[in-house]
């Protein structure tokens, strides 16, 4: 039993180290999402962890709280709120709420017959109420317009996203 425990610990440490060096990460509520929506009147609440590391700083979002509410079976209301811990070589460690996002997903093509589904998922990102803007690398407000594609093949789901991101910076009056 002890060997299994040590092996499991080594696997978890390896997964964490590989995850920090990955070029892309997927899965709600982080970088990529799928086309599915919660059932009408149902909640989907996801708690996640996200990390970004460079030679000069490390940002850990833990937890990333992702709240999704289903409307009508094909529509989802979403709000994401991360708690960020920032460690930098230039300043002491800081933590607090970071950029939050609100959005609405509409799945206009469902996978019931063809195995293919598609959704439109606009989102608006802004500093969270009470956010510690000192820890936020990007203090701008952002509009993200994205299309999500999903192909179901047997037990596998293949997802692809593309879209447009617009930044609104109050300091420089860039709109």
Secondary structure as the mmCIF struct_conf table of DSSP 4:
data_model
#
loop_
_struct_conf.conf_type_id
_struct_conf.id
_struct_conf.beg_label_comp_id
_struct_conf.beg_label_asym_id
_struct_conf.beg_label_seq_id
_struct_conf.end_label_comp_id
_struct_conf.end_label_asym_id
_struct_conf.end_label_seq_id
HELX_RH_AL_P HELX_RH_AL_P1 UNK A 2 UNK A 21
BEND BEND1 UNK A 23 UNK A 23
BEND BEND2 UNK A 27 UNK A 27
TURN_TY1_P TURN_TY1_P1 UNK A 28 UNK A 29
BEND BEND3 UNK A 30 UNK A 31
BEND BEND4 UNK A 35 UNK A 35
HELX_LH_PP_P HELX_LH_PP_P1 UNK A 38 UNK A 39
TURN_TY1_P TURN_TY1_P2 UNK A 40 UNK A 41
STRN STRN1 UNK A 43 UNK A 53
BEND BEND5 UNK A 55 UNK A 56
STRN STRN2 UNK A 57 UNK A 71
TURN_TY1_P TURN_TY1_P3 UNK A 72 UNK A 74
STRN STRN3 UNK A 75 UNK A 88
BEND BEND6 UNK A 89 UNK A 91
STRN STRN4 UNK A 94 UNK A 109
TURN_TY1_P TURN_TY1_P4 UNK A 112 UNK A 114
BEND BEND7 UNK A 115 UNK A 115
STRN STRN5 UNK A 116 UNK A 127
HELX_LH_PP_P HELX_LH_PP_P2 UNK A 128 UNK A 128
TURN_TY1_P TURN_TY1_P5 UNK A 129 UNK A 130
TURN_TY1_P TURN_TY1_P6 UNK A 133 UNK A 135
BEND BEND8 UNK A 137 UNK A 137
STRN STRN6 UNK A 141 UNK A 153
TURN_TY1_P TURN_TY1_P7 UNK A 154 UNK A 155
STRN STRN7 UNK A 156 UNK A 168
STRN STRN8 UNK A 169 UNK A 169
TURN_TY1_P TURN_TY1_P8 UNK A 170 UNK A 173
STRN STRN9 UNK A 174 UNK A 174
#
